[in-house]
Amino acid sequence: MIAVHYNYLAGNSETKVGLEQVVRERAYLLWEQEGCPEGRAEEYWHRALDQHLRERAYMLWQQEGSPEGRADEYWRRILDFEAY
């Protein structure tokens, strides 16, 4: 089963709780798709988190008109936001 990593998502804000739930569900789907291997919960958690954050950065980039040459800026903004 996929373990919840509260160390990464410290705090009780709705944003963090919502992020945790989305990542948990995605990690579980990835785990199921790969045959439910044992002992790899952390790997699936990090893969799911990475996928989710990349999608958020891409959506933000698109919402702001897909400015050419600035995609990395949106990735950094998402990472900076998640660090808090």
N, C-alpha and C positions, 0 to 999 in steps of 0.2 A: 504494500500500500504506500501511497505517496505521503511523505511526512510534511507537515507544515513547518516552515522555517520562520519562526517569529523573530529570530535575531535580525534578519534582513528587514523585516517589516515592523519594527518596533513602533509602538504608539497605538492609539485607539481611534484615530480619525476615521471617518467614513471612507475617505479616499483610500487610506491604507487597507482598511478592511475589504473594500471593494476590489482593490488590486489583488489582495491575497486570494480572494475567491476566484477571480478570473484566472489567475496563474495556477491555482490548485486544479481547477477544472481542465485547463489546457494540458497541464502536466499529466493528469490522469488519462486524458485521451491519447497523448503521445505514448504513455506507458502501455496502454491497451493495444495501440496500433503495432507496437513492437513485441507483442506476445507476453506482456506482464513479467518481465525479468525481475528477479529479486536483487536487492542490494544496490539499486541505482536511483533511488528516490531523489537524491540531491542533483544528480545529472539532469533528470527530467524537470525538476523545479527550475534550474538555471536555464535550460533550453526554452521552457515555456515563458519565463520572465523575459528573456532576450527577444523572443518572437513578439511578445506583447508590446514591449517598449519600442521595438522597431516599427511596428504597425502604428503606434501612437505618433511617433516622430514623422512617419510618412503622411499620416492624416493631417497633422499640423502643417506640414510643408505644403500639402495640397490646398488646405483652407486659406493659406496666405498667397495663393496664386502660383505655386510651384516655381519660385524664383530660381533661375538658372545659377548653378554653381554654389548654392547655399544649403544643399541637403545635409551636409555634415553639421551645420549650425543647428539645425532642428534636432538632430541626434544628440548633440551636446546639451541642448536645452532640456530635453527629456531626461537625460542622465542627471543633470544638475538638480532638476525638480525632484527626482526620485531619491536623491541623496538626503533630502530633508525629511 
